[in-house]
Amino acid sequence: MPKKNTGSPEAKAPQIGKLFGDFLIEKGLIDQEERDDALAVQKAVNLRLGILASMDEIISVAQIYEVLEQQKLTGKPFGETARELRLIDENQLGHLLKRQYSLKMKVGEILVGLLYLKKDEMEAALEHFIREHGQ
């Protein structure tokens, strides 16, 4: 079942990187393959919410699997599913999402690391993107 965009920060976060990547393509700074490389790296290296919750001893590994099984049925984000299963509360979810976001590698940083963009090019493009999109 496809994931629904519930409007939660958890559901919106991956889209910002894709939007910035699309913006960079539109401006001719990178190509689609380079954007896709950066998104793949981002997905591979960023910590999942369940891992963070386990590291913080909020939920157990067994409970992570319980959430994942329920996610297969609902398609909802991990945090929302864990909250509905009463494994975490709203405050814990908020804390985990903030922590996940603060640890997340940004698409622009990855593009610089992959040598697809120079740091000053990425920073100028990001400022332009923010002015245009209000992110």
C-alpha positions, 0 to 999 in steps of 0.5 A: 500500500503506498504511503500517504502524505499525512501532513506530518513533519515526518512525511514532509521531510524527504520532500524538501530534499527532493524539491531542492534537488529539483530546483538545482536541476531546473537551474542547471547546476546538477542533473537528475542522476546526480540528484538521485545519487544524493537522495540515495545517499541521504536515504542510506545514511540517515537514522530511521526513527525506530533506530533513534527510539531504540537508542534512546531506550523508548522502544525495544527492537521487538516493538520496532518490528511490531510497528513495521508490521502495522506500517505494512497494513496502513502505510502510515509513517513510523512515528504515527504508527508507533503513537497509534500503537501507544508505544510512544507519546506525542512528546516523545515523537516530537523529540525524536523527529527533532533529533532525527532532523538535526542529525539528517544529512542535507541534500546540498551537503551530500552534493558537495561531498560527492563533488557535484557542486562547490560549497559556495554554489550550493549555498548561493542556490540554497539562499535562492531556493529559500527566497523562492519557496519560503522553506 
